[in-house]
Amino acid sequence: MKRIGRWMGVVLAGALFLSACAGKQQPSSQAEEKTGENRESLQTETELQEPEIKLTVAFLSWTADPPDLGMVEDALNEILKERIHATVDLMPINGGDYQQRMNLMLQNGDELDLLVTGTGLNYYMQAMTGQLKPLDDLIDGYGSGIKDALGEYLNAAMIPGGSVCAVPVLQSYASATTFVMRQDLLDETGISADEIQTLDDLEKVFAGVKEKHPDMAPVVPESPGGGIFGLGLDVLYDPLGNSLGVLPGYGQTATVADLFETPEYEAWVYRLRDWYLNGYILADAATNNETAADLLAAGRGFGHFTGVAVGAADTAAATYGMPMAAVTFGEPFVSAGNVTTIAWGIAAQSKHPEKAMEFLNLLYTDAGIVNLIDYGIEGVHYVKLSDNVIGYPEGMDPAAHPYNFNLSWEFGNVFLSYVPAGTDPEIWNKSKEMNEKALKSLAMGFVPDVTPISNEIASVTNVAGQYMTILGTGAVDPDEYLPQFIQKLKDAGMDVIVAEKQAQLDRWLKENQ
Amino acid sequence: MRHKKRYVPLLLMMAPGLLYLLINNYLPMFGLVIAFKKINYSEGILAGIWKGPWVGFDNFRYLFRTKDALLITRNTICYNLVFIAVNTVCAIGLAVLLKDVKNRFISRFCQSAVLFPNFISMVIVSYLVLAFLNTESGFLNKTILPLLGKPGVQWYSTPGYWPFILVLVNLWKNAGMQCMIYLAAVLGIDPQFYEAASLDGAGRFKQLCHITLPAIKPVIVMMLVLSVGKIFYSDFGLFYQVPLDSGILYDVTGTIDTYVFRSLIRLNDVGMSAAAGFYQSFAGLVLVLGSNLLIRRLDKESALF
């Protein structure tokens, strides 16, 4: 009896220990230098050995999971089995906690192959700490379509050291300070969108709306926790990676500055404070956890700021399901950060990086696949009205649409996707044109190496997190809080960051002239 | 030999508990090395930790570069001290009052009512608080303050109110459980003491000071020692969820736990958050040893070890 007990204990302990370890084991990454030539043979080989390769694809979504997601996934997998001998598991993650969930998944080594990342989604940090696979060889081997579609833009995703670790989504890269608002309420004020030239004009519209609808907030945040317009101002700047130490004034001069000390930022927060005191801004904007879509639908808001430069009104109208107007202030502008706003990376823990790249390549070349993910199945979820314009099928209630992802901005080559009826059918051509003619930052292609200043960045990020939203919603008095903010940033090492970025930029400019 | 045999079943019964302790409390301690390393994930998680280069105290630098470390330490300890004092006094008070409720139904009802908040998740509590404090539609700003003729308050951007709000919420949520423990102790006191005292003319207050409190003193001391041991830990939900993670309140709502979490989420740097966690563990250890030493000086019987 005693002996059995002792053995039981040992076996039990062993089993527990093994099962605890099993979850964390990492298979050594398989041979990486598979070139195009032996790809065919490899495919048949894997087909025989492993009948099913399932890629986990995580991406950002702003809606609840649509009921027909499984149906679309099945249809997609039918095609993918034939094309790349693999299937995908689509994993939408809500934008509200996307970054948190993604950080944890990458740190835990959860099952994950492809993920959406980007400038504001910790791309550089993920790439520098090796959470993302370097893609150069994979793109050479399996991503010819990506190369053709993106061209020079692919280099914008380079990290210090010269590797590309994510593939930017090909889309409209120009950004501009834009205010989108409800057309019906704008009409009530008797002002037309064309008359609005400056922020002062916009203020008059707010006054008109507030007068007619005292309970409504004319300005609401675009997304939870981001302030009224992220870090935005009417004069845009090159964030140089993380918005700590920037090139102000459309990145036209090579002098790095602390954004929060610039006159543009000061003017912006004082204006917001003014709006807030007049009741133009949602009173609990700083702690609000609803999206602009929800607030507008609930009749609590009139409009919001966004960075979309082309077709903002149409996009908003399609998303919110009501007529919208848009006004743009200042110049459209492109920086490296804009190109990598949304990009696709392959997680370090991926067991099938080659397959993941093949799938990614399809997203840049195959309009059928892109539109299947974007809009669902033709005839079921949408009908084609003309070559590239689609509409709802007969009798479908748009509000109860079973596949209402609205994610055409996220998957690969956006210019391949159809355009919903009501949107300008020429929007993609206009976007391409705008990409060409927008003001470009002179630091385009420069990415600072933040390793020598990582401690300063950590301290400064914590301070910024404390003040940015609260100042960016007008909820507190800038007279008191702005100097406090700037001082705390300095204490935390902002000057060191600015100096280091300046030195790196000067070196880069010298090498690239 | 006989002795050994007698202990086998007991040891076997202890094994699962020990195993749990080993896996849950001792294995993760290896993770402490993360605080002193720079991790590269491309090798995989475990190999990344194992092979990552040692960086000494580099990961700690950001913590002490600003006043953050001082601030979160102060908040954690001061809030816990206030919580301990307020909760203990209120819980004992409640217990003494509940003891004298003679009607069985009302007594049971009151006990359930004070205990109930203990079972509510902090996320739900945070929304209950929001229902009171919401700037636009909250109960306080919409109903109470207008009744008193006062203007509305921006609760979530005014740090001054939060020490009181947090103490109140914590009291509401946790006093019930402690109250039950004290009530059990109070009910265990022989009623003859009270009868004798009232015959001698002692009023309620005299009875409380000379019978009830001395009788439950051991329970009070034990509860205090247990709380002091946890003084370096904070209720994450209370400090993170209830203030809705509002940036401007960090100075009064930030504790070590929320700081570690925010660092991990915002910086995506395991090394730095591990450093903050290490600091918490180390300071906590020093404090537990210190308080135990103090208690041993004052009253040798009550010390934990």
Boltz contact constraints between the chains, C-beta under 6 A:
constraints:
  - contact:
      token1: [A, 2]
      token2: [B, 8]
      max_distance: 6.0
  - contact:
      token1: [A, 5]
      token2: [B, 12]
      max_distance: 6.0
  - contact:
      token1: [A, 9]
      token2: [B, 15]
      max_distance: 6.0
  - contact:
      token1: [A, 24]
      token2: [B, 46]
      max_distance: 6.0
  - contact:
      token1: [A, 26]
      token2: [B, 44]
      max_distance: 6.0
  - contact:
      token1: [A, 100]
      token2: [B, 265]
      max_distance: 6.0
  - contact:
      token1: [A, 103]
      token2: [B, 268]
      max_distance: 6.0
  - contact:
      token1: [A, 107]
      token2: [B, 270]
      max_distance: 6.0
  - contact:
      token1: [A, 109]
      token2: [B, 45]
      max_distance: 6.0
  - contact:
      token1: [A, 122]
      token2: [B, 268]
      max_distance: 6.0
  - contact:
      token1: [A, 125]
      token2: [B, 268]
      max_distance: 6.0
  - contact:
      token1: [A, 129]
      token2: [B, 41]
      max_distance: 6.0
  - contact:
      token1: [A, 130]
      token2: [B, 40]
      max_distance: 6.0
  - contact:
      token1: [A, 130]
      token2: [B, 41]
      max_distance: 6.0
  - contact:
      token1: [A, 130]
      token2: [B, 42]
      max_distance: 6.0
  - contact:
      token1: [A, 131]
      token2: [B, 41]
      max_distance: 6.0
  - contact:
      token1: [A, 283]
      token2: [B, 135]
      max_distance: 6.0
  - contact:
      token1: [A, 283]
      token2: [B, 136]
      max_distance: 6.0
  - contact:
      token1: [A, 284]
      token2: [B, 135]
      max_distance: 6.0
  - contact:
      token1: [A, 287]
      token2: [B, 156]
      max_distance: 6.0
  - contact:
      token1: [A, 287]
      token2: [B, 244]
      max_distance: 6.0
  - contact:
      token1: [A, 287]
      token2: [B, 246]
      max_distance: 6.0
  - contact:
      token1: [A, 348]
      token2: [B, 41]
      max_distance: 6.0
  - contact:
      token1: [A, 348]
      token2: [B, 42]
      max_distance: 6.0
  - contact:
      token1: [A, 455]
      token2: [B, 61]
      max_distance: 6.0
  - contact:
      token1: [A, 455]
      token2: [B, 62]
      max_distance: 6.0
  - contact:
      token1: [A, 458]
      token2: [B, 62]
      max_distance: 6.0
  - contact:
      token1: [A, 458]
      token2: [B, 267]
      max_distance: 6.0
  - contact:
      token1: [A, 458]
      token2: [B, 272]
      max_distance: 6.0
  - contact:
      token1: [A, 459]
      token2: [B, 62]
      max_distance: 6.0
  - contact:
      token1: [A, 459]
      token2: [B, 65]
      max_distance: 6.0
  - contact:
      token1: [A, 459]
      token2: [B, 66]
      max_distance: 6.0
  - contact:
      token1: [A, 461]
      token2: [B, 266]
      max_distance: 6.0
  - contact:
      token1: [A, 465]
      token2: [B, 247]
      max_distance: 6.0
  - contact:
      token1: [A, 465]
      token2: [B, 266]
      max_distance: 6.0
  - contact:
      token1: [A, 466]
      token2: [B, 247]
      max_distance: 6.0
  - contact:
      token1: [A, 466]
      token2: [B, 250]
      max_distance: 6.0
  - contact:
      token1: [A, 469]
      token2: [B, 247]
      max_distance: 6.0
  - contact:
      token1: [A, 470]
      token2: [B, 157]
      max_distance: 6.0
  - contact:
      token1: [A, 470]
      token2: [B, 247]
      max_distance: 6.0
  - contact:
      token1: [A, 470]
      token2: [B, 248]
      max_distance: 6.0
  - contact:
      token1: [A, 475]
      token2: [B, 157]
      max_distance: 6.0
  - contact:
      token1: [A, 476]
      token2: [B, 157]
      max_distance: 6.0
  - contact:
      token1: [A, 491]
      token2: [B, 66]
      max_distance: 6.0
  - contact:
      token1: [A, 492]
      token2: [B, 66]
      max_distance: 6.0
